Amino acid sequence: MPSNVRLLGLPPYSPELNPVEGLGERIKDAVSNKLWTSLRTLEDAILDEIAAIRNGGAAVSGMIHAWMRAQANASDSA
């Protein structure tokens, strides 16, 4: 393990701290409560949302809980 990497323990059940939960929420917000004319258009909307996340930046960091970002950026090695 590199010296500049720290492992952070998470509580047993903590979906709000799991970044992948943010992905599901983001996709659900983009596609729910809409009438889709075909399965293909729904799939395209989901793929568009995933493509926006693949580009990185604020879309990705927005899915990471503030607590986790603060811990990852902490300089002490506690």
N, C-alpha and C positions, 0 to 999 in steps of 0.2 A: 504494500500500500504506500503510495507516495506520501511524503511528509506533509504536503500542503492539502491533503484530502482528509476530511473528517466524516465519519459515519454518524448519521443522526437517527436515533431510535424514535419510532412513532408508536403511539398508543395502539393497542390491538385492533380497535375499530375506529378509524379516523378518515372517512372518505373526503372530508373537507381539506385534508392535508395531502391527498393523493392527486398529483397533477393530472392523471388520466381522467379523473372525474370531471375536471374542467372541460376536457375535450367532449365528453358526452353531453354536458350541459350546453356547450356552445352549439353543437350540431342540433340538439333538441330545440333550442331557441330559434334556430334558423329555419327549421322545417315543420315545427308543430303548429297546429291550428290553422292550417292552410289546406285548400282543396287542390290536390295534384291530379292533373288530367291523365297521367300515366305513371307507371312505376319508373320508367326511364327518366322522366323529368324530376321525380323525387331523388333518384340516384344521382342525377347530375347536380342537383342542389347540394346534396351531401358531399359529393366530390369537390365542388367549388369551395365549400367551407373548409374541407381538409387541405385543399391547395393553398388557401389563405394562411393556414397555420404552418404549412411547410415552408413558407417564405420567411418564417421566424419573426424576430423582433418583438414588438409589443404584444402581438397575438399570443406568442408562446409565454412570455413572462407574465402576462395577465392570467394565465391558467395556474400559475404557481402561487400558493397562498403566501401572504405577506410574512407570516411567521417563518416559513421555510426560506424565503429569500433573505430575511434578516440573519438567520442562522448560517446560511451558506456564505454570506458576506462578512460574517464575524471574523475578526482577526485573531482573537485569542484561541488557544488550542485546548480549551477545557474539556 
